[in-house]
């Protein structure tokens, strides 16, 4: 009986040693990743689990979640594309503009906001029924 207990204790000790080595290796990799500036996933737990069990949720750092900010040059290029499209096709909604420019509606929000602020385009309607038109020429 003592021999069986010794074998069980030996196996438990081997398991604990392996787990400790894996945890140590993961900690070293996380520190190296943080010091090198590479983003790494962060595990968090929900405060109130929905089904009574705790669930781990992997969150991506913001730098990894989005591709990056667009430069002012890229935004200006999109603004130019939008104004050119609206000159040829006045009265289009943002979905049609996005489809024609092969981009997403989310990427058009900032350029359209700039164009409206500079009064290069005008709107008619509200919310999803908003239609965009080129601004009338000055003196016309």
N, C-alpha and C positions, 0 to 999 in steps of 0.2 A: 504494500500500500504506500509506503514511504517513497518507493521508487517511482510510482505513478505521480505522486504529488511533486516530486523533484522535476519530473519531465514537464509537467504542466507549468511549474514556476519558470523553468528554463525557456519554454516557448513564449510565455508572457513577457519575459525579459527581452527576448529576441524581437518580439513585436514592438515593444516600447522603444527599443534602440532604433529600429528601422523608422518608426514614426518620428522620433526625435530628429533623426538625420534628415528626413524629408522636410520637416518644419523648418529646421535650420537652413536647409538649402533654399527653400522658398523665401525665407526672410532675407537671405543674402541677395537673391535675385531681385527682390523688391527694392532693397536699398541701392543696389547697383543701377537698376532702372531709374530710380528717382534721382540719383546723382548724375546720370548721363542725360537726363532731360527727356527720356522716352516716356510717353504716357503708358500707364498700365491700368487694367480694370480694378475697380474698388468694390469689395463686397460689403453690402449693408443689409440690415434686417428691417422689415416693416415694423412700425410701432404697434399696429393692431392687425394681426393676421386675420384674414377673412374667414378661414375655415378652422380656426383654433390651433393651427400648426404654424410654426415660424418658417418662413421661406427666405432663402438667400436670394438677393437680387443683385445682379452685376450691373454697375453703373459705369458708363464710359465717361472719362473726363471730357470736359467741353472741347478741349483742343482736338480730341479724337472724334468726338461726335459730329462735329461739323468740319467741312473741308477747309474753312478759313474765310476771312473777310475778303470781300472783293475790293480791288483797288479803285480809287476815284476814276482812273482811266477806264476800267471795265464798266463801271456804272455809267460813265459818260457815253461809252460806246453803245450800251443798251438804250440809253435815253435817245440817242440819235436814231437807232433802229426803230424805236417806238414812234418817234415823230415822223419818220419817213413812211412807216406803215400806215399811220393815221392820215397822212396827206393823200395817200392812194386809196385808203379804205376808211373814210370817216364813219363814226357811229358804231364802232365795234366795242364789244365787252372785253374785259381782261382775259377771259378764257380763250376767245378767238385770237386776241393779240398774242397770247402765250403760245397757242398752237401754231400760229403763222411764223413766229420767231423761233420755234423749236426750243422753248424754255418753259419753266414752271411759273405759275402765277405768283408763287412766293418770291421768286427772283425779280418780279416786275414791281413789287410794292414800292421799294425805295426809288427806283428811277421815275415811276409815275408820280410819286409824291414830290420829287424834285421838279419835274416838269410842271405840275400844277402850281407849285410855289413860285416858279419863274414865269407863270402864265403863258407857257408855250403850248399848253393844251387846256381844254375846258371839259367839263362833265355835264351830263344831263341824266337825271334819274338818281335813284338811291340804291344802296346795297348791291345786290346781285344784278339789279336792273340798270346799273350805272353804265352809260355809254360814253366813250371818249371821242373828242373831236379836236382837230387842230385849232389853235387859237386864231381868230381873224387877224389878217394883216393890219398893221397900223396904217391909218390913212385910207383904209378901204371901206 
